[in-house]
């Protein structure tokens, strides 16, 4: 059986990300462009990351959760997340990123682009904005 490929694949490697991963997943799920898959590669977390990610994967069909049986290192985990994707476009996400809901639609709306980067804010404790980086 052929599985329909999504337009955007999001690779999210994680290790012990329980503190922020719900916010990251919620912001990705809130995208106004919904033709995406989210591949989570967990590098054998020892906190509640696995429980949280499994909960989301069971609830949302576009999320696939893969937990490594032992810690393999960050390079391996990034490569694993990427190797499990199949979309036309690829995006790295981090367990502590919060995404604007309009982020994913940019490439489809501008086929002449080959790479996209956005402005971003560094946010510290208590959701305090530390610094803003504007795109040009």
N, C-alpha and C positions, 0 to 999 in steps of 0.2 A: 504494500500500500504506500503510495506517495504522500508525503506530508507536504502541505502547502508551505512554501517558503515565505517568510515575512520580508517586508521591505527593509526593516532595520533590525539588526541583532545588537543587543546590549550585553557585553561581558562584564560581570561584576565579581572579581576575585575578592575574597574576604577571609580574614582571620580574626577571631574574637572581636566582632563588630557590633555586639548586642546593644551598645549604648545609643548608636545612631541609625542602625540599619532600618528600623521601621520608618523613620522619616525619609530616608533615601528611597525605599521601596514605594512608599505612598506618593512621593513626588513623581516617580517614574510612571506609576499607574495612573496618575492624574493628567498625563499628556493628552493634548487635543488631537495628536496624530496617534492612532491606536494600532497601526499595522506593524507591531514589533514583537520580538521575543526577548525575554530577559533570562540569561543563563547565569546562574550563581554557582561559582566554584568555591567551596568552603575548604580551606586548607587545614582541616582537622581541628576546628575551634574547640576550645575547652570551656567556653562560657555558654550562654543561651542562644548564640547565633544560629545553631542548627535547628533548634526548636522554632525560632521565629521564622526562619527561611522555609522550613517545612510547612508551617502554618500558611504562609503566603502562597507557596507552590500548590498546596491542596485547594486553596480558594480561588486562585487566578490561573487560567489555562495558559496564559502567555509566559508564565514563570516556570523555569525548570531548575531544580535544585540538585546539585551534585556535591556530596561530601566525600572528601578524600579520607581513606581509612587511617592514614598517618600523615604527619606534616612533611611536605615535600619541598618547601621553600617558595619564596614569592615568585621567582621566575617561572618555575614549573606551574604554579597556580594560575598566573596570567596566561601562559601558553595553553593550559587546559581550558580555561574559560573561552579563549578565542577558538580553539579547535572544535568546540561543541556548537558553534554558531553556523548559520546558513543564510543569513540575510544578504540583501544587495549592498547595504551599507553596514558599517560597524562602528560602535561607540563603546569606549571604556567608561564605566561608572565606578564610583567608589562607595563604600558603605557609609561614608559620612558626607556625601554630596546631597544637596537639595536642588532639584531641577525646576526651572521655570516651566509651566505647562505648555508653552509654545515651542520648546526647544527642538523637538524631533522633526518637525515638518520642513525645516529649512532646505535640506538637500533636494527633496522632491519638488519643492517650489522653485529651485534654482539649479537645473541640471547642468549648467555651465560650471558650477563649483566642483572642485575635486577634494576640498578640505574645508572644514568649517570650525571656527573657534569663536567663542562668545566672550562677552564681558562677564566677569564673575566677582563675587564678594567673598572675602575671607570673613568668616563668622567665628567668634570665640565663645567663651563660656556665657551662659544665659542668653544665647542668641544675639549677642552684641556684635555689630558690624565693626570689623577691625580695619579693613582696607578694601577699596574697590579698584578693579582693573578693567578699564574700558577697552573694547575692541575698536579697531580702526578700519 
